[in-house]
Amino acid sequence: MTRKKGKAPSQRQLRVGEEVRHILAEIIARGELRDPALAGKSITVSEVRPSPDMRHATVFVTPLGGVGDVDAMVTALNHASHYLSHELGRRITMRFTPSLHFEADRVFDEAERIDSLLRRPEVARDLDGGDDGS
């Protein structure tokens, strides 16, 4: 999840993003979505980034435990985004209910890649300050 260059999110954006995250996680956990691609799947809503005007929100999701077809899950969630936005509007007090766009959260994949690089023998040797005579 690389943040685009620019201003940091405001306190309001962070607060709204966290509230939206909790509500969406609750809706998804209750199994209110009837899409076969989502049936029986445990989904983690890891972050919600509202736009500065609060009319749009990017929702980052990952399968719980990282197991499953994340692309099919994201496609199904984007297909259900109007329903989720409607349900969100019923549970949140805002002037506008944000339109939702779902994306796969790749932070865990990136962390795993970096961890595997750090475990490589030549990197571990360099990190330990290997005895190369210098």
C-alpha positions as CSV (number, residue, x, y, z in Angstrom):
1,M,0.0,0.0,0.0
2,T,2.1,2.9,-1.2
3,R,0.6,6.2,-0.4
4,K,0.6,8.7,-3.3
5,K,2.7,11.7,-3.0
6,G,0.9,14.7,-1.5
7,K,-0.7,15.8,1.7
8,A,-1.1,13.5,4.6
9,P,-4.7,12.5,5.4
10,S,-6.5,14.8,7.8
11,Q,-7.6,13.7,11.3
12,R,-11.2,13.7,9.9
13,Q,-10.2,11.4,7.0
14,L,-8.4,9.1,9.4
15,R,-11.4,9.0,11.8
16,V,-14.0,8.5,9.1
17,G,-11.8,5.8,7.5
18,E,-11.6,3.9,10.7
19,E,-15.3,4.2,11.3
20,V,-16.1,3.0,7.8
21,R,-13.6,0.1,8.2
22,H,-15.4,-1.1,11.3
23,I,-18.8,-0.9,9.7
24,L,-17.7,-2.7,6.5
25,A,-16.0,-5.4,8.5
26,E,-19.2,-5.9,10.5
27,I,-21.4,-6.1,7.4
28,I,-19.0,-8.6,5.7
29,A,-18.5,-10.7,8.8
30,R,-22.3,-11.1,9.2
31,G,-22.4,-12.7,5.8
32,E,-24.9,-10.2,4.4
33,L,-23.3,-10.6,0.9
34,R,-24.7,-13.4,-1.2
35,D,-22.1,-13.6,-3.9
36,P,-20.7,-17.1,-4.4
37,A,-17.2,-15.8,-4.6
38,L,-17.5,-14.5,-1.1
39,A,-19.5,-17.3,0.4
40,G,-17.7,-18.9,3.4
41,K,-14.8,-16.5,3.0
42,S,-13.3,-14.6,5.9
43,I,-12.2,-11.2,4.8
44,T,-10.1,-8.7,6.6
45,V,-10.7,-5.0,5.9
46,S,-7.3,-3.7,6.7
47,E,-7.6,0.0,5.8
48,V,-10.1,2.5,4.4
49,R,-8.8,5.7,2.8
50,P,-11.5,8.3,2.2
51,S,-10.8,11.1,-0.4
52,P,-10.4,14.6,1.1
53,D,-14.0,15.5,0.1
54,M,-15.3,12.2,1.7
55,R,-17.3,11.2,-1.4
56,H,-15.0,8.3,-2.3
57,A,-13.2,5.7,-0.3
58,T,-10.6,3.1,-1.2
59,V,-11.1,-0.1,0.9
60,F,-8.1,-2.4,1.2
61,V,-9.0,-6.0,1.9
62,T,-7.2,-9.4,2.2
63,P,-8.4,-12.9,2.8
64,L,-8.0,-13.8,6.5
65,G,-4.8,-15.7,6.8
66,G,-3.8,-14.7,3.3
67,V,-5.4,-17.8,1.9
68,G,-7.7,-17.6,-1.2
69,D,-8.1,-15.9,-4.5
70,V,-7.8,-12.2,-3.6
71,D,-8.5,-11.0,-7.2
72,A,-11.8,-12.9,-7.3
73,M,-12.7,-11.5,-3.8
74,V,-11.9,-7.9,-4.8
75,T,-14.0,-8.3,-8.0
76,A,-16.9,-9.6,-6.1
77,L,-16.7,-6.8,-3.5
78,N,-16.5,-4.2,-6.2
79,H,-19.6,-5.8,-7.8
80,A,-21.3,-5.5,-4.4
81,S,-20.0,-1.9,-3.7
82,H,-23.4,-0.2,-4.3
83,Y,-25.1,-2.5,-1.8
84,L,-22.3,-2.0,0.7
85,S,-22.4,1.7,0.2
86,H,-26.2,1.7,0.8
87,E,-25.7,-0.4,4.0
88,L,-22.9,1.9,5.1
89,G,-25.2,4.9,4.6
90,R,-27.8,3.4,7.0
91,R,-25.2,3.0,9.7
92,I,-23.1,6.1,9.5
93,T,-23.9,9.8,10.1
94,M,-22.4,11.7,7.2
95,R,-23.6,14.3,4.7
96,F,-22.6,12.0,1.9
97,T,-22.0,8.3,1.9
98,P,-18.8,7.6,0.1
99,S,-18.7,5.4,-3.0
100,L,-16.5,2.4,-2.3
101,H,-13.7,1.0,-4.4
102,F,-12.1,-2.2,-3.2
103,E,-8.4,-3.1,-3.7
104,A,-6.2,-6.0,-2.6
105,D,-4.0,-5.1,0.3
106,R,-0.5,-6.1,-0.8
107,V,1.4,-5.0,2.3
108,F,1.6,-8.5,3.7
109,D,3.0,-9.8,0.4
110,E,5.6,-7.1,0.4
111,A,6.5,-7.7,4.0
112,E,7.0,-11.4,3.2
113,R,9.2,-10.6,0.2
114,I,11.4,-8.3,2.3
115,D,11.6,-10.9,5.1
116,S,12.7,-13.6,2.6
117,L,15.4,-11.3,1.2
118,L,16.7,-10.6,4.7
119,R,17.0,-14.4,5.3
120,R,19.2,-15.0,2.3
121,P,22.7,-16.1,3.4
122,E,24.6,-13.3,1.6
123,V,22.3,-10.6,3.1
124,A,22.5,-12.2,6.6
125,R,26.3,-12.2,6.3
126,D,26.3,-8.5,5.4
127,L,23.9,-7.6,8.2
128,D,26.0,-9.5,10.7
129,G,29.1,-7.6,9.6
130,G,30.8,-10.7,8.1
131,D,34.5,-11.4,8.7
132,D,35.8,-10.4,5.3
133,G,39.0,-8.7,6.7
134,S,37.9,-5.1,6.1
